[in-house]
Amino acid sequence: MTSLMQQPQFPTKKRRARVIPFGYKKSESDDKILEPIQEELEALEQAKVYLDNSSYREVANWVTKKTGRYISHVGLLKAVNRY
């Protein structure tokens, strides 16, 4: 049934800084474009819900384990405020 459900589509972004934000990767065709990583952005959406009952450190550890990409508690705070 999950194939019938539409997953949220995240747009590509123009690269504005040297650091690539969590949930995005450089485009192989153009270094100035960032492509979304669906799994990481969905984990951030879930993290927003978990933050109601858990600390940023706990949720950052969970996101790291779920996605395989490290994010600190401060990075999570910035990412959640950014999206």
C-alpha positions as CSV (number, residue, x, y, z in Angstrom):
1,M,0.0,0.0,0.0
2,T,2.9,2.4,0.5
3,S,3.4,2.6,-3.3
4,L,-0.1,4.0,-3.6
5,M,0.6,6.7,-1.0
6,Q,2.3,9.8,-2.4
7,Q,5.5,10.7,-0.7
8,P,6.3,14.3,-0.2
9,Q,8.4,15.8,-3.0
10,F,11.3,18.0,-2.0
11,P,12.5,20.6,-4.5
12,T,16.1,21.0,-5.7
13,K,17.8,24.1,-4.3
14,K,20.4,26.4,-5.5
15,R,23.7,26.1,-3.7
16,R,24.4,29.2,-1.6
17,A,27.3,28.2,0.6
18,R,30.2,25.9,0.8
19,V,28.5,23.6,3.3
20,I,25.9,21.3,1.9
21,P,22.9,21.1,4.2
22,F,21.6,17.9,5.8
23,G,19.2,16.2,3.4
24,Y,20.8,17.4,0.2
25,K,23.7,16.4,-2.1
26,K,25.6,18.1,-4.9
27,S,24.1,17.4,-8.3
28,E,26.3,15.4,-10.5
29,S,25.5,17.5,-13.5
30,D,25.8,21.0,-11.9
31,D,27.8,21.9,-8.8
32,K,25.5,24.9,-8.2
33,I,22.4,22.7,-7.7
34,L,21.6,20.6,-4.6
35,E,19.4,17.6,-5.0
36,P,17.2,16.3,-2.2
37,I,17.9,13.0,-0.4
38,Q,14.4,11.8,0.2
39,E,15.2,9.5,3.2
40,E,17.1,12.2,5.1
41,L,14.4,14.8,4.6
42,E,11.7,12.4,5.7
43,A,13.8,11.6,8.8
44,L,13.9,15.4,9.5
45,E,10.1,15.6,9.2
46,Q,9.8,12.7,11.7
47,A,12.4,14.4,14.0
48,K,10.2,17.4,14.3
49,V,7.5,15.2,15.9
50,Y,9.9,13.4,18.2
51,L,11.3,16.7,19.5
52,D,8.0,17.3,21.3
53,N,9.0,14.5,23.8
54,S,12.7,14.1,23.4
55,S,15.9,16.2,23.6
56,Y,17.8,17.4,20.5
57,R,20.7,15.1,21.4
58,E,18.5,12.0,21.5
59,V,16.7,12.9,18.3
60,A,20.0,13.7,16.5
61,N,21.3,10.3,17.5
62,W,18.2,8.7,16.1
63,V,18.4,10.6,12.8
64,T,22.1,9.5,12.5
65,K,21.2,5.9,13.1
66,K,18.2,6.0,10.7
67,T,20.0,7.7,7.8
68,G,23.6,6.8,8.3
69,R,24.7,10.4,7.9
70,Y,25.9,12.2,11.1
71,I,24.1,15.2,12.4
72,S,24.9,16.9,15.7
73,H,22.2,18.2,18.0
74,V,23.1,21.8,17.0
75,G,22.9,20.8,13.3
76,L,19.5,19.3,14.0
77,L,18.3,22.5,15.6
78,K,19.4,24.5,12.6
79,A,18.0,22.0,10.1
80,V,14.6,21.9,11.8
81,N,14.5,25.7,12.0
82,R,15.5,26.0,8.3
83,Y,12.8,23.6,6.9
